[in-house]
């Protein structure tokens, strides 16, 4: 039965018993209400066992027929209308029914309006033939085949009413529409007992047209006797012992687990899936696969704050470490990584776990079949704070992230060029601060601003904050501060390169020694052919141009063991690259900043060979050209570049 419901192939048939919990009168109470309006003499004169059921009791259709014959139709309907003014009690079953949109059609013999009141705008009620026209496909259709008080002329109460409904034009349109549903679907009856003659009349009418069809009929009713079971089995009905309050939650439980898989395997419609998700307070973004065999869901939009649960099985030691967010004790096969702002996480692949299931508001949205890997990370909270260093006039309103891992509280402040990760343990002395520089960044002006902050902070300046630790400082670190000053110069160089070359970097590569040297070189090339060389030696090095003659070398007092900065030019093979931008020049000028002269040999008249080494490489230079002027390098002076 539930498999049929999952495939949208079951029609629901509801009797009076379905509304009893809600306070609606049973068939027996309606019988008593009608009999109470008759005199003892009338009851005695009209009573006949032939008019009773197997227990000798008068059925609703028979007592209604007696009353209508003694009095009139209008007074009979007045009794029914009066009985329908009851105090509504528990609507649990009705509300549960609205959670199962797989029931596209509900047929009922009840006179109350509890179904349509519960469904609201999500249903279309059919009481008369005109209601069968233009039935909406996106709403649950409720067929009230016995009518109700909003269409009194359609109400079926007596045996004659039944005969007229099934055999005359009165019910042809409605019954034809109902038969179309019954011919193409299985049927689930709820709220009927074997005291209800209605169910057998309906089954007989259904069987007239479905005798040769592969159909299933199910009856949910409590505690039928063996003889009663045999009676309904003769009519081809499968008996299910229980009540609506038992069966509907079980159906919902199965659908919650299976509806997502059913949609992704194209067993149900997209409209039904979207409706089911909306009932669980979220909206999916869906699309069919390119081969048309499956569906997929790319994202979810939450209608209101939702509960997301993830269940999976891993080895015990892994589970304990993940439960406590103790990433220091994870097994070797789980590597801790960090996201873009530095929050740690680890990935569990599909083969490391079993029994995976993710649900949103109790509806399963992913299972073991779909999962590739599961990322475990701490829950984060966004906060804002003002950060100030008064000595340099630094005052910024920043957003930072709080999370807990390894038994401590962490605050991550992401800036343009680095992340500050603070482990908070009460006081500044107990806390730890780490700084992680980013590989790339977007805003160079922000980079200069935040490197000034870091220089001041690492120089021991006091930082004031409106959140976390309100005042804190670190011990001065001269070596690190020296590196930070070089980083600042690099950021300034990038700014100057953009101005001088009239370019804009799409993004900036963060500081490295190689990029720093490249930035200085590019500025020197652009700055009228000069490059700045800092003095790295005990003695002042000199520059040797490859056009020096032996005589000039002698005048320079060039000797073995001397250190020099050398430059030479050659045809460009590849352009220079910085921050993703290529810089090309006519000739490539190569500079060797620390060349050690290892040998000076006069080969023949006018030609001298100089051998030198730099960074493990051996170079040889030959000179036989006219002399050029020799310029010493003192401190941070510049070397003229000669083509």
PyMOL commands that set and color helices and strands:
alter all, ss='L'
color gray80, all
select helices_A, chain A and resi 2-6+16-19+27-35+40-46+49-51+60-70+73-83+92-98+114-122+129-132+149-154+159-167+169-184+197-210+226-234+244-264+270-279+316-323+327-329+350-352+390-392+444-458+478-501+513-526+550-555
alter helices_A, ss='H'
color red, helices_A
select strands_A, chain A and resi 10-14+105-108+123-126+140-144+186-190+217-221+237-241+282-288+295-302+308-313+336-338+344-349+354-360+363-367+373-377+381-389+394-405+408-414+418-424+432-437+440-441+463-465+471-472+508-509+530-532+542-545+563-571+576-578+581-583+587-604+607-614+617-623+638-640
alter strands_A, ss='S'
color yellow, strands_A
deselect
rebuild
show_as cartoon
